[in-house]
Amino acid sequence: MWAQTVFVCLLIAVVSFGGSAVTSFYQILTDMGNVAATAPYIFYRVSKKKHGLKDLD
């Protein structure tokens, strides 16, 4: 747990004091996190729609 805390603090410090390359890298990480959080919901909704339209009788 402490290792994660140190990593996040270092990441925040590098992004805060780094240049544009570091900011660009952080933006890519943020975008990847957003996609990783959204993708399962998309699969769930598609699956629900596909199986919801079937007649289960």
Secondary structure per residue as TSV (DSSP state, phi and psi in degrees):
chain	resnum	aa	ss	phi	psi
A	1	M	-	360.0	-39.4
A	2	W	H	-68.1	-34.0
A	3	A	H	-64.2	-39.9
A	4	Q	H	-65.3	-40.2
A	5	T	H	-62.6	-45.4
A	6	V	H	-63.7	-41.9
A	7	F	H	-61.9	-45.3
A	8	V	H	-65.6	-41.6
A	9	C	H	-63.1	-41.2
A	10	L	H	-65.9	-40.2
A	11	L	H	-62.9	-42.9
A	12	I	H	-64.5	-41.9
A	13	A	H	-65.2	-42.1
A	14	V	H	-65.4	-41.7
A	15	V	H	-66.7	-39.0
A	16	S	H	-67.0	-42.1
A	17	F	H	-102.9	-3.9
A	18	G	S	-82.0	176.5
A	19	G	-	-89.3	-159.5
A	20	S	H	-70.2	-29.3
A	21	A	H	-65.2	-39.7
A	22	V	H	-69.8	-38.9
A	23	T	H	-64.2	-39.9
A	24	S	H	-63.9	-42.3
A	25	F	H	-61.4	-43.4
A	26	Y	H	-64.5	-37.4
A	27	Q	H	-64.1	-40.1
A	28	I	H	-63.6	-43.0
A	29	L	H	-61.7	-40.9
A	30	T	H	-64.7	-43.6
A	31	D	H	-62.7	-41.2
A	32	M	H	-64.0	-38.5
A	33	G	H	-64.7	-39.6
A	34	N	H	-64.6	-42.5
A	35	V	H	-65.7	-42.2
A	36	A	H	-64.1	-31.1
A	37	A	H	-81.2	-27.6
A	38	T	H	-88.3	-34.8
A	39	A	H	-55.3	-45.5
A	40	P	H	-60.8	-35.6
A	41	Y	H	-67.1	-36.0
A	42	I	H	-64.5	-46.7
A	43	F	H	-61.4	-39.2
A	44	Y	H	-63.4	-46.3
A	45	R	H	-65.6	-40.6
A	46	V	H	-65.2	-43.4
A	47	S	H	-64.6	-42.5
A	48	K	H	-63.6	-41.4
A	49	K	H	-66.9	-42.8
A	50	K	H	-63.8	-47.1
A	51	H	H	-81.9	-21.5
A	52	G	H	-72.6	-25.0
A	53	L	S	-84.3	-14.1
A	54	K	S	-74.3	147.1
A	55	D	-	-88.8	116.8
A	56	L	-	-87.3	2.0
A	57	D	-	-75.3	360.0
